[in-house]
């Protein structure tokens, strides 16, 4: 089952990507000076289609550290019930429902 993913922010369109099982997609960015950086993704597979704010600076900055001199490093696992943020190198997951 392939996952079709299309991520955007207000200023950047990262394009559509098709991922097979265990394949990954990554992108780099810098937080804006207003602390309002937001990237969202539309994801679909089989007959299901969902969207999720994949990076919300207010929610994720403590976990992903996308500020100052370096970009963020958020790792997500997408599941039928919703995406899970992988914290501490797969030791802990923070799972969310779809929008």
N, CA, C and O atoms as CSV, one atom per row, in Angstrom:
chain,resi,resn,atom,element,x,y,z
A,1,UNK,N,N,0.851,-1.167,0.000
A,1,UNK,CA,C,0.000,0.000,0.000
A,1,UNK,C,C,0.901,1.234,0.000
A,1,UNK,O,O,1.735,1.383,0.893
A,2,UNK,N,N,0.750,2.105,-0.967
A,2,UNK,CA,C,1.526,3.337,-1.059
A,2,UNK,C,C,0.811,4.479,-0.357
A,2,UNK,O,O,-0.418,4.531,-0.311
A,3,UNK,N,N,1.599,5.389,0.187
A,3,UNK,CA,C,1.094,6.590,0.832
A,3,UNK,C,C,1.429,7.769,-0.070
A,3,UNK,O,O,2.592,8.001,-0.399
A,4,UNK,N,N,0.399,8.510,-0.469
A,4,UNK,CA,C,0.607,9.717,-1.244
A,4,UNK,C,C,0.591,10.886,-0.256
A,4,UNK,O,O,-0.353,11.031,0.521
A,5,UNK,N,N,1.636,11.719,-0.286
A,5,UNK,CA,C,1.771,12.805,0.676
A,5,UNK,C,C,2.102,14.100,-0.060
A,5,UNK,O,O,2.946,14.121,-0.956
A,6,UNK,N,N,1.427,15.176,0.332
A,6,UNK,CA,C,1.657,16.497,-0.257
A,6,UNK,C,C,1.697,17.503,0.892
A,6,UNK,O,O,0.684,17.751,1.546
A,7,UNK,N,N,2.883,18.081,1.134
A,7,UNK,CA,C,3.089,18.985,2.264
A,7,UNK,C,C,3.321,20.408,1.788
A,7,UNK,O,O,3.911,20.646,0.735
A,8,UNK,N,N,2.834,21.361,2.606
A,8,UNK,CA,C,2.939,22.784,2.282
A,8,UNK,C,C,3.046,23.603,3.556
A,8,UNK,O,O,2.686,23.154,4.645
A,9,UNK,N,N,3.547,24.806,3.387
A,9,UNK,CA,C,3.403,25.853,4.395
A,9,UNK,C,C,2.734,27.022,3.677
A,9,UNK,O,O,2.351,26.894,2.514
A,10,UNK,N,N,2.592,28.133,4.339
A,10,UNK,CA,C,2.019,29.298,3.673
A,10,UNK,C,C,2.903,29.749,2.514
A,10,UNK,O,O,2.409,30.263,1.510
A,11,UNK,N,N,4.211,29.554,2.659
A,11,UNK,CA,C,5.163,30.052,1.673
A,11,UNK,C,C,5.778,28.981,0.779
A,11,UNK,O,O,6.293,29.307,-0.291
A,12,UNK,N,N,5.741,27.727,1.179
A,12,UNK,CA,C,6.441,26.668,0.449
A,12,UNK,C,C,5.512,25.509,0.123
A,12,UNK,O,O,4.766,25.038,0.982
A,13,UNK,N,N,5.564,25.055,-1.118
A,13,UNK,CA,C,4.862,23.846,-1.538
A,13,UNK,C,C,5.928,22.794,-1.802
A,13,UNK,O,O,6.734,22.949,-2.720
A,14,UNK,N,N,5.942,21.730,-1.014
A,14,UNK,CA,C,6.980,20.706,-1.103
A,14,UNK,C,C,6.682,19.637,-2.140
A,14,UNK,O,O,7.467,18.706,-2.319
A,15,UNK,N,N,5.560,19.764,-2.817
A,15,UNK,CA,C,5.212,18.829,-3.884
A,15,UNK,C,C,4.595,17.548,-3.379
A,15,UNK,O,O,4.547,17.290,-2.176
A,16,UNK,N,N,4.128,16.753,-4.312
A,16,UNK,CA,C,3.508,15.483,-3.984
A,16,UNK,C,C,4.548,14.367,-4.098
A,16,UNK,O,O,5.368,14.359,-5.016
A,17,UNK,N,N,4.502,13.433,-3.157
A,17,UNK,CA,C,5.423,12.303,-3.122
A,17,UNK,C,C,4.627,11.031,-2.871
A,17,UNK,O,O,3.630,11.041,-2.148
A,18,UNK,N,N,5.072,9.948,-3.467
A,18,UNK,CA,C,4.439,8.647,-3.246
A,18,UNK,C,C,5.465,7.756,-2.549
A,18,UNK,O,O,6.556,7.513,-3.064
A,19,UNK,N,N,5.086,7.278,-1.366
A,19,UNK,CA,C,5.994,6.482,-0.542
A,19,UNK,C,C,5.485,5.056,-0.414
A,19,UNK,O,O,4.294,4.833,-0.196
A,20,UNK,N,N,6.375,4.106,-0.547
A,20,UNK,CA,C,6.021,2.717,-0.288
A,20,UNK,C,C,6.261,2.434,1.200
A,20,UNK,O,O,6.805,3.272,1.919
A,21,UNK,N,N,5.854,1.261,1.645
A,21,UNK,CA,C,5.987,0.883,3.053
A,21,UNK,C,C,7.434,1.048,3.512
A,21,UNK,O,O,8.363,0.587,2.850
A,22,UNK,N,N,7.607,1.700,4.637
A,22,UNK,CA,C,8.902,1.967,5.277
A,22,UNK,C,C,9.800,2.953,4.517
A,22,UNK,O,O,10.953,3.153,4.897
A,23,UNK,N,N,9.291,3.553,3.475
A,23,UNK,CA,C,10.041,4.592,2.777
A,23,UNK,C,C,9.794,5.911,3.506
A,23,UNK,O,O,8.761,6.083,4.153
A,24,UNK,N,N,10.741,6.838,3.399
A,24,UNK,CA,C,10.585,8.105,4.111
A,24,UNK,C,C,10.679,9.289,3.163
A,24,UNK,O,O,11.169,9.182,2.039
A,25,UNK,N,N,10.199,10.407,3.648
A,25,UNK,CA,C,10.251,11.678,2.939
A,25,UNK,C,C,10.700,12.713,3.955
A,25,UNK,O,O,10.189,12.735,5.074
A,26,UNK,N,N,11.634,13.560,3.595
A,26,UNK,CA,C,12.129,14.566,4.526
A,26,UNK,C,C,12.258,15.924,3.873
A,26,UNK,O,O,12.377,16.032,2.653
A,27,UNK,N,N,12.234,16.951,4.690
A,27,UNK,CA,C,12.453,18.310,4.218
A,27,UNK,C,C,13.036,19.131,5.354
A,27,UNK,O,O,12.887,18.784,6.526
A,28,UNK,N,N,13.698,20.220,4.999
A,28,UNK,CA,C,14.343,21.093,5.983
A,28,UNK,C,C,13.742,22.486,5.895
A,28,UNK,O,O,13.295,22.917,4.833
A,29,UNK,N,N,13.737,23.180,7.017
A,29,UNK,CA,C,13.169,24.527,7.063
A,29,UNK,C,C,13.740,25.256,8.267
A,29,UNK,O,O,14.412,24.665,9.112
A,30,UNK,N,N,13.462,26.538,8.328
A,30,UNK,CA,C,13.818,27.375,9.477
A,30,UNK,C,C,12.538,27.974,10.028
A,30,UNK,O,O,11.653,28.353,9.261
A,31,UNK,N,N,12.426,28.065,11.351
A,31,UNK,CA,C,11.279,28.745,11.953
A,31,UNK,C,C,11.303,30.212,11.565
A,31,UNK,O,O,12.369,30.810,11.416
A,32,UNK,N,N,10.119,30.786,11.402
A,32,UNK,CA,C,10.068,32.216,11.109
A,32,UNK,C,C,10.243,33.019,12.389
A,32,UNK,O,O,10.193,32.460,13.484
A,33,UNK,N,N,10.446,34.305,12.263
A,33,UNK,CA,C,10.727,35.157,13.433
A,33,UNK,C,C,9.494,35.412,14.287
A,33,UNK,O,O,9.610,35.936,15.395
A,34,UNK,N,N,8.309,35.049,13.786
A,34,UNK,CA,C,7.068,35.303,14.512
A,34,UNK,C,C,6.613,34.115,15.353
A,34,UNK,O,O,5.561,34.183,15.988
A,35,UNK,N,N,7.391,33.019,15.369
A,35,UNK,CA,C,7.037,31.796,16.094
A,35,UNK,C,C,5.715,31.192,15.621
A,35,UNK,O,O,4.947,30.655,16.419
A,36,UNK,N,N,5.462,31.285,14.322
A,36,UNK,CA,C,4.207,30.763,13.768
A,36,UNK,C,C,4.439,29.770,12.627
A,36,UNK,O,O,3.540,29.557,11.813
A,37,UNK,N,N,5.613,29.164,12.554
A,37,UNK,CA,C,5.912,28.237,11.470
A,37,UNK,C,C,4.936,27.059,11.503
A,37,UNK,O,O,4.714,26.448,12.548
A,38,UNK,N,N,4.361,26.755,10.343
A,38,UNK,CA,C,3.371,25.689,10.244
A,38,UNK,C,C,3.505,25.007,8.882
A,38,UNK,O,O,3.448,25.665,7.843
A,39,UNK,N,N,3.683,23.697,8.897
A,39,UNK,CA,C,3.634,22.877,7.689
A,39,UNK,C,C,2.507,21.872,7.869
A,39,UNK,O,O,2.366,21.276,8.937
A,40,UNK,N,N,1.714,21.685,6.840
A,40,UNK,CA,C,0.649,20.693,6.904
A,40,UNK,C,C,0.765,19.763,5.706
A,40,UNK,O,O,1.291,20.136,4.657
A,41,UNK,N,N,0.270,18.561,5.881
A,41,UNK,CA,C,0.341,17.561,4.821
A,41,UNK,C,C,-1.025,16.938,4.593
A,41,UNK,O,O,-1.772,16.679,5.536
A,42,UNK,N,N,-1.337,16.705,3.335
A,42,UNK,CA,C,-2.473,15.879,2.950
A,42,UNK,C,C,-1.902,14.517,2.616
A,42,UNK,O,O,-0.923,14.407,1.878
A,43,UNK,N,N,-2.521,13.472,3.168
A,43,UNK,CA,C,-2.028,12.109,2.972
A,43,UNK,C,C,-3.184,11.221,2.551
A,43,UNK,O,O,-4.299,11.347,3.057
A,44,UNK,N,N,-2.904,10.323,1.618
A,44,UNK,CA,C,-3.946,9.393,1.196
A,44,UNK,C,C,-3.336,8.044,0.838
A,44,UNK,O,O,-2.212,7.961,0.342
A,45,UNK,N,N,-4.092,7.007,1.098
A,45,UNK,CA,C,-3.746,5.642,0.732
A,45,UNK,C,C,-5.051,4.869,0.680
A,45,UNK,O,O,-6.012,5.188,1.381
A,46,UNK,N,N,-5.065,3.855,-0.156
A,46,UNK,CA,C,-6.302,3.116,-0.411
A,46,UNK,C,C,-7.422,4.119,-0.677
A,46,UNK,O,O,-7.280,4.970,-1.554
A,47,UNK,N,N,-8.495,4.041,0.035
A,47,UNK,CA,C,-9.616,4.975,-0.143
A,47,UNK,C,C,-9.616,6.070,0.911
A,47,UNK,O,O,-10.507,6.919,0.904
A,48,UNK,N,N,-8.647,6.079,1.816
A,48,UNK,CA,C,-8.612,7.046,2.915
A,48,UNK,C,C,-7.820,8.286,2.519
A,48,UNK,O,O,-6.825,8.198,1.799
A,49,UNK,N,N,-8.272,9.438,2.996
A,49,UNK,CA,C,-7.571,10.701,2.772
A,49,UNK,C,C,-7.673,11.532,4.037
A,49,UNK,O,O,-8.762,11.705,4.586
A,50,UNK,N,N,-6.531,12.053,4.506
A,50,UNK,CA,C,-6.498,12.802,5.754
A,50,UNK,C,C,-5.521,13.965,5.626
A,50,UNK,O,O,-4.696,14.008,4.714
A,51,UNK,N,N,-5.631,14.906,6.560
A,51,UNK,CA,C,-4.649,15.992,6.629
A,51,UNK,C,C,-4.201,16.155,8.070
A,51,UNK,O,O,-4.897,15.774,9.010
A,52,UNK,N,N,-3.008,16.737,8.214
A,52,UNK,CA,C,-2.441,16.914,9.543
A,52,UNK,C,C,-1.401,18.019,9.491
A,52,UNK,O,O,-0.663,18.140,8.513
A,53,UNK,N,N,-1.342,18.833,10.553
A,53,UNK,CA,C,-0.279,19.832,10.694
A,53,UNK,C,C,0.979,19.094,11.121
A,53,UNK,O,O,1.159,18.809,12.305
A,54,UNK,N,N,1.841,18.787,10.181
A,54,UNK,CA,C,3.009,17.944,10.438
A,54,UNK,C,C,4.064,18.676,11.260
A,54,UNK,O,O,4.848,18.038,11.962
A,55,UNK,N,N,4.094,20.005,11.182
A,55,UNK,CA,C,4.954,20.790,12.065
A,55,UNK,C,C,4.221,22.059,12.454
A,55,UNK,O,O,3.937,22.907,11.608
A,56,UNK,N,N,3.921,22.181,13.712
A,56,UNK,CA,C,3.336,23.373,14.307
A,56,UNK,C,C,4.336,23.847,15.347
A,56,UNK,O,O,4.552,23.172,16.354
A,57,UNK,N,N,4.941,24.990,15.114
A,57,UNK,CA,C,6.038,25.444,15.972
A,57,UNK,C,C,5.654,25.476,17.448
A,57,UNK,O,O,6.447,25.073,18.299
A,58,UNK,N,N,4.452,25.947,17.760
A,58,UNK,CA,C,4.042,26.024,19.165
A,58,UNK,C,C,3.929,24.637,19.795
A,58,UNK,O,O,4.221,24.476,20.980
A,59,UNK,N,N,3.515,23.643,19.029
A,59,UNK,CA,C,3.362,22.284,19.541
A,59,UNK,C,C,4.668,21.496,19.514
A,59,UNK,O,O,4.953,20.743,20.445
A,60,UNK,N,N,5.475,21.662,18.445
A,60,UNK,CA,C,6.576,20.743,18.169
A,60,UNK,C,C,7.979,21.270,18.424
A,60,UNK,O,O,8.925,20.482,18.407
A,61,UNK,N,N,8.155,22.551,18.656
A,61,UNK,CA,C,9.499,23.114,18.744
A,61,UNK,C,C,10.335,22.477,19.857
A,61,UNK,O,O,11.537,22.278,19.684
A,62,UNK,N,N,9.720,22.159,20.986
A,62,UNK,CA,C,10.482,21.535,22.078
A,62,UNK,C,C,10.995,20.146,21.705
A,62,UNK,O,O,12.035,19.711,22.199
A,63,UNK,N,N,10.270,19.458,20.838
A,63,UNK,CA,C,10.667,18.105,20.431
A,63,UNK,C,C,11.596,18.103,19.228
A,63,UNK,O,O,12.453,17.228,19.103
A,64,UNK,N,N,11.429,19.081,18.342
A,64,UNK,CA,C,12.136,19.048,17.057
A,64,UNK,C,C,13.259,20.070,16.960
A,64,UNK,O,O,14.162,19.895,16.141
A,65,UNK,N,N,13.240,21.117,17.751
A,65,UNK,CA,C,14.326,22.084,17.800
A,65,UNK,C,C,14.632,22.793,16.505
A,65,UNK,O,O,15.800,22.889,16.129
A,66,UNK,N,N,13.633,23.292,15.809
A,66,UNK,CA,C,13.851,23.991,14.531
A,66,UNK,C,C,14.014,25.489,14.762
A,66,UNK,O,O,13.224,26.289,14.260
A,67,UNK,N,N,15.023,25.861,15.508
A,67,UNK,CA,C,15.218,27.286,15.747
A,67,UNK,C,C,16.705,27.613,15.736
A,67,UNK,O,O,17.545,26.720,15.628
A,68,UNK,N,N,17.012,28.860,15.845
A,68,UNK,CA,C,18.398,29.281,15.931
A,68,UNK,C,C,19.192,28.939,14.692
A,68,UNK,O,O,18.805,29.303,13.582
A,69,UNK,N,N,20.301,28.241,14.872
A,69,UNK,CA,C,21.239,27.982,13.788
A,69,UNK,C,C,20.979,26.685,13.021
A,69,UNK,O,O,21.711,26.377,12.081
A,70,UNK,N,N,19.973,25.934,13.395
A,70,UNK,CA,C,19.776,24.648,12.742
A,70,UNK,C,C,18.306,24.403,12.460
A,70,UNK,O,O,17.437,24.995,13.100
A,71,UNK,N,N,18.030,23.538,11.512
A,71,UNK,CA,C,16.665,23.167,11.182
A,71,UNK,C,C,16.156,22.083,12.100
A,71,UNK,O,O,16.906,21.511,12.891
A,72,UNK,N,N,14.882,21.810,11.987
A,72,UNK,CA,C,14.257,20.824,12.846
A,72,UNK,C,C,14.504,19.407,12.391
A,72,UNK,O,O,14.870,19.161,11.241
A,73,UNK,N,N,14.302,18.487,13.294
A,73,UNK,CA,C,14.423,17.073,12.992
A,73,UNK,C,C,13.246,16.361,13.631
A,73,UNK,O,O,13.367,15.784,14.712
A,74,UNK,N,N,12.110,16.406,12.958
A,74,UNK,CA,C,10.905,15.716,13.421
A,74,UNK,C,C,10.781,14.426,12.627
A,74,UNK,O,O,10.888,14.435,11.400
A,75,UNK,N,N,10.560,13.340,13.307
A,75,UNK,CA,C,10.349,12.059,12.654
A,75,UNK,C,C,8.956,11.561,13.016
A,75,UNK,O,O,8.577,11.501,14.185
A,76,UNK,N,N,8.206,11.205,11.976
A,76,UNK,CA,C,6.826,10.780,12.153
A,76,UNK,C,C,6.626,9.381,11.604
A,76,UNK,O,O,7.269,8.981,10.633
A,77,UNK,N,N,5.736,8.651,12.229
A,77,UNK,CA,C,5.250,7.380,11.727
A,77,UNK,C,C,3.767,7.578,11.414
A,77,UNK,O,O,2.993,7.958,12.292
A,78,UNK,N,N,3.374,7.324,10.174
A,78,UNK,CA,C,1.980,7.526,9.779
A,78,UNK,C,C,1.251,6.201,9.896
A,78,UNK,O,O,1.667,5.186,9.339
A,79,UNK,N,N,0.157,6.239,10.634
A,79,UNK,CA,C,-0.643,5.039,10.891
A,79,UNK,C,C,-2.091,5.311,10.495
A,79,UNK,O,O,-2.471,6.474,10.361
A,80,UNK,N,N,-2.899,4.295,10.305
A,80,UNK,CA,C,-4.300,4.535,9.945
A,80,UNK,C,C,-5.044,5.396,10.957
A,80,UNK,O,O,-5.940,6.148,10.572
A,81,UNK,N,N,-4.701,5.309,12.230
A,81,UNK,CA,C,-5.382,6.084,13.268
A,81,UNK,C,C,-4.879,7.530,13.349
A,81,UNK,O,O,-5.541,8.381,13.943
A,82,UNK,N,N,-3.713,7.812,12.755
A,82,UNK,CA,C,-3.147,9.158,12.775
A,82,UNK,C,C,-1.637,9.106,12.855
A,82,UNK,O,O,-1.064,8.032,13.039
A,83,UNK,N,N,-0.981,10.250,12.720
A,83,UNK,CA,C,0.481,10.295,12.775
A,83,UNK,C,C,1.003,10.276,14.208
A,83,UNK,O,O,0.348,10.770,15.126
A,84,UNK,N,N,2.193,9.698,14.385
A,84,UNK,CA,C,2.854,9.653,15.685
A,84,UNK,C,C,4.240,10.279,15.566
A,84,UNK,O,O,5.039,9.877,14.721
A,85,UNK,N,N,4.518,11.256,16.409
A,85,UNK,CA,C,5.839,11.870,16.472
A,85,UNK,C,C,6.759,10.936,17.241
A,85,UNK,O,O,6.446,10.515,18.354
A,86,UNK,N,N,7.899,10.617,16.635
A,86,UNK,CA,C,8.871,9.722,17.269
A,86,UNK,C,C,9.833,10.587,18.064
A,86,UNK,O,O,10.533,11.428,17.499
A,87,UNK,N,N,9.868,10.383,19.364
A,87,UNK,CA,C,10.694,11.177,20.262
A,87,UNK,C,C,11.797,10.287,20.821
A,87,UNK,O,O,11.573,9.098,21.049
A,88,UNK,N,N,12.959,10.832,21.039
A,88,UNK,CA,C,14.080,10.101,21.639
A,88,UNK,C,C,14.447,8.835,20.871
A,88,UNK,O,O,14.572,7.758,21.455
A,89,UNK,N,N,14.614,8.970,19.576
A,89,UNK,CA,C,15.081,7.872,18.719
A,89,UNK,C,C,14.286,6.590,18.906
A,89,UNK,O,O,14.843,5.532,19.198
A,90,UNK,N,N,12.994,6.701,18.735
A,90,UNK,CA,C,12.058,5.563,18.756
A,90,UNK,C,C,11.764,5.015,20.153
A,90,UNK,O,O,11.182,3.937,20.282
A,91,UNK,N,N,12.153,5.731,21.181
A,91,UNK,CA,C,11.862,5.261,22.530
A,91,UNK,C,C,10.442,5.651,22.946
A,91,UNK,O,O,9.796,4.936,23.711
A,92,UNK,N,N,9.963,6.785,22.439
A,92,UNK,CA,C,8.662,7.301,22.857
A,92,UNK,C,C,7.915,7.848,21.639
A,92,UNK,O,O,8.528,8.447,20.755
A,93,UNK,N,N,6.613,7.650,21.590
A,93,UNK,CA,C,5.766,8.146,20.521
A,93,UNK,C,C,4.723,9.082,21.111
A,93,UNK,O,O,4.179,8.817,22.183
A,94,UNK,N,N,4.447,10.168,20.419
A,94,UNK,CA,C,3.335,11.045,20.752
A,94,UNK,C,C,2.383,10.967,19.567
A,94,UNK,O,O,2.686,11.481,18.490
A,95,UNK,N,N,1.235,10.328,19.761
A,95,UNK,CA,C,0.311,10.086,18.660
A,95,UNK,C,C,-0.854,11.073,18.680
A,95,UNK,O,O,-1.332,11.484,19.737
A,96,UNK,N,N,-1.286,11.433,17.491
A,96,UNK,CA,C,-2.368,12.389,17.297
A,96,UNK,C,C,-3.407,11.762,16.364
A,96,UNK,O,O,-3.088,10.885,15.561
A,97,UNK,N,N,-4.632,12.219,16.483
A,97,UNK,CA,C,-5.668,11.832,15.535
A,97,UNK,C,C,-5.618,12.737,14.319
A,97,UNK,O,O,-4.968,13.782,14.330
A,98,UNK,N,N,-6.308,12.324,13.281
A,98,UNK,CA,C,-6.382,13.156,12.073
A,98,UNK,C,C,-7.220,14.402,12.315
A,98,UNK,O,O,-8.028,14.438,13.243
A,99,UNK,N,N,-7.037,15.403,11.503
A,99,UNK,CA,C,-7.851,16.621,11.590
A,99,UNK,C,C,-9.269,16.326,11.200
A,99,UNK,O,O,-10.111,17.224,11.209
